[in-house]
Amino acid sequence: CDDSAEDVKRLKKTVGQVFLEMQQEYQLYEFDSGEMLSEELDRKPELRIDLLFLDIEMSGVDGLTLRDRLTGSDRVWRIIFVSSHEESIMDAFGLKTVGFVGKPATVEQLDRKIRKVADEYHNNRIIELPSAMEGNKVYRTEKIAYFYAEGNYSTVYLMDEYGKISKSELLCCKLADIERKCDEESFLRIHKSYYVNLCNVTSISSTMKMRDTSVELPIGRKYKDPVKEKYYEYIMRKVRERY
C-alpha cells in the first residue's frame, strides 16, 4: 500500500526475489492509498492479507492512521512499514508491526523479516484447552486476552476483530494447568487469579491496561515488581526482534 507507483514497482521486484529464494508461492495485491485498501476489505469479506507492506507518508489516510484502524482486525495479519521517514520508526511500532525498512528496500533488509512472518504463519501458535461446553477446544494464542481463575475452573477472555474483549468461555482446568500448557513468552501471571497475554496489553501502572480500553486488570501486591520487570523485558525483546 503506497501512493508512489515507482516505489511499488521496485518493492514488487524485491519481494519477488525474496520469495523466489524461499521457494514460497505468494499472491500479491496492490493499493495506491489507505482508502483503497479499506474499501477493498469492505467490498471483499473473503480478502485476507497476511503481510502488508505499508508506506507512512501517503495522501489522505496515512500509514500510521491505517495501522491504528487495522489493529483489531483479522483481515490484516502483519505489517512491515516501508518508508523514507526513519524518524517514524518508534511511531510505527504496534501489535501487528514486524519491521521497518527504509526506501528503497533491499533483499537483505526484507529477507529476515519476511521469513519471520512466514515462520509465524506456518506455525501460528495455538493452545488446546478443555472447554466446559465443547470438550477440548483450540485457541489461537494472540486472540486470548487473559485467563481468570475460579477455583477448579478458569475463564478465557477473547479479543474480537475490533480489539474488544467480547467473548468468554468457561474451561475445566485450573490456572496452574493453563500455565503449564501455555508456555508462550508473551503470557504472564499478574495475580493469583489472572494470567495475561502481554501482546494484548498497552501499558502497566498500578493496574494492567488492556488493548480494549474499557478493561484494566489488577496486579497482585507480590507480583508488582516482577510484572513490571518482565513486561519491560517483553517490550524490549519485541523491539529488538522487529527492528
Salt bridges, closest charged atoms under 4 A:
ASP2 OD2 - LYS103 NZ 2.74
GLU6 OE2 - ARG10 NH1 3.86
ASP7 OD1 - ARG10 NH2 2.34
ASP7 OD2 - LYS103 NZ 2.84
GLU30 OE2 - LYS12 NZ 2.76
GLU40 OE2 - ARG43 NH2 2.62
GLU40 OE1 - LYS44 NZ 3.11
ASP55 OD2 - LYS103 NZ 3.39
ASP68 OD1 - ARG67 NE 2.67
ASP74 OD1 - LYS143 NZ 2.42
GLU87 OE2 - HIS85 ND1 3.09
ASP111 OD2 - ARG115 NE 2.93
GLU120 OE1 - ARG78 NE 3.12
GLU120 OE2 - LYS116 NZ 3.40
GLU134 OE2 - LYS137 NZ 3.43
GLU142 OE1 - ARG78 NH2 2.85
GLU169 OE2 - LYS137 NZ 2.83
GLU169 OE2 - LYS167 NZ 3.16
ASP177 OD1 - ARG180 NH2 2.43
GLU179 OE1 - ARG189 NH1 2.18
GLU184 OE1 - ARG125 NE 3.25
GLU185 OE1 - ARG237 NE 3.44
GLU185 OE2 - LYS238 NZ 3.75
ASP212 OD1 - LYS164 NZ 3.84
GLU241 OE1 - LYS116 NZ 3.75
GLU241 OE1 - LYS238 NZ 3.54
